[in-house]
Amino acid sequence: MDRFFRLKENNTDVKTEMLAGLTTFLTMVYIVVVNPAILSSAGVPFEQVFMATIIAAVVGTLIMAFAANYPIAIAPGMGLNAYFVTEVVQQDVGYPVILGTVFLAGVLFVILSLTSLRETLITAIPPSLKYGITSGIGLFIAFLGLRMSEIIVASETTLVTFGDITAPGPLLTIFGLFVTLALIARKVTGGLFIGMLLTGIIGFFTGQLEISGVVDAPPAPVFWDIDLAGVFSNGLYTVIFAFLLVTIFDTTGTMVGVAEQAGFIRKDGSLPRARAALMADASATTVGAMFGTSPSSAYIESSSGVAAGGRTGLTTVVVAVLFLLSMFFAPVVGAVSGLPAITAPVLIIVGCFMMEGLAKVNWKAFDDAFPAFIIILTMPLTSSIATGIAIGFITYPVLKLVMGKGKSVHWILYMFAIIFILQMIFFPGH
């Protein structure tokens, strides 16, 4: 084992790696509950999403472990699962069509990961757009959590308004939110998961949560429930691009952040075995779509395992094994995911985490600030990540041209701006 994972070379041992793996798993296991809760609202059967979430996590995490030897775990990402749901509704198509867009985005990601195009795309897009996209998604999923829990409800006069927080559902959500906030503020390992657990216990004793079983044989996975023809007949190219772009940014940013914490970044700023690491994410997205889930991403929660001493792929092997074991708990996961008060606090808090990049936007430079602002504004208000990206990619080069800085903009951005303008004129619904 030492020879394969190079434990001594990385100044670690089996016990430390196993503890780190357990720590990482506890901080990200919430996705096994939250992902089915979100995607099942788009019509994807709960059992299918549950198994697809675990399969994608195991495949991506094991590739990361054995091909890259990094303590970075992979699973379906937050934000794009919510976007998946809104696209099913807005495009008025069945979920197999949107799964088709995820699959194609995954295939493109695999191709990009094998070439230098990925680096070109990442460097071409300015930081203000990247931070704007991530922060917009944060508001997007936080708003979803507020709506799911009915803390915010529809209004004929103001579109949305404050709900009845004395009702059982919103009241339990608020309890869960403050309990989880307290745990995270105190830096308790697995705070999100423990918060869900405590909220579930209160929900059980107040009659809002009914559990008919705890352990059972895993549901049979559903393979290739995808409609690729529907992707092309509905012209969902912008949706593919949105899935691809956000996954690339999310994964790259997370990997660099965790790798810096673990001391893997070289003096020249490069990441060893970066191509193998990115293949883990791309492969998990492609495989996940085949079984029925939204795109996968590297998890920033992996930093908790690194803080616990994890330095090699053995950490992520432990995470993958624990994900495999979680498939036997489908009955309790199904019951928990059916109560929005348990999952909504996670969406709201993760949304907050995703706003961190706003501090890095140069708000005094209007041509940088406004594109970021308009992305953040339009994503939650239009319930579309793709629309926010499109408007940001149009306004950025236009403002740079007006201010005489057109030469500083990469040609790829001009190309995207033209494509998005044509798409919004001729295919506004897509």
NORUR-V377571 format. One record per run of one state. SS is the DSSP state (helix for helix, strand for strand, loop for the rest). FROM is the first residue (numbers start at 0). TO is the last residue. If there is no record, write none. Layout:
# NORUR-V377571
ss:from:to
SS:FROM:TO
SS:FROM:TO
This chain:
# NORUR-V377571
ss:from:to
loop:0:0
helix:1:4
loop:5:12
helix:13:27
loop:28:28
helix:29:41
loop:42:44
helix:45:67
loop:68:72
strand:73:75
loop:76:78
helix:79:89
loop:90:93
helix:94:112
loop:113:115
helix:116:123
loop:124:125
helix:126:147
loop:148:150
strand:151:154
loop:155:157
strand:158:161
loop:162:166
helix:167:184
loop:185:189
helix:190:204
loop:205:226
helix:227:232
loop:233:235
helix:236:261
loop:262:263
strand:264:264
loop:265:269
strand:270:270
loop:271:272
helix:273:290
loop:291:294
strand:295:297
loop:298:300
helix:301:306
loop:307:311
helix:312:336
loop:337:338
helix:339:352
loop:353:354
helix:355:359
loop:360:364
helix:365:381
loop:382:383
helix:384:401
loop:402:404
helix:405:407
loop:408:409
helix:410:425
loop:426:429
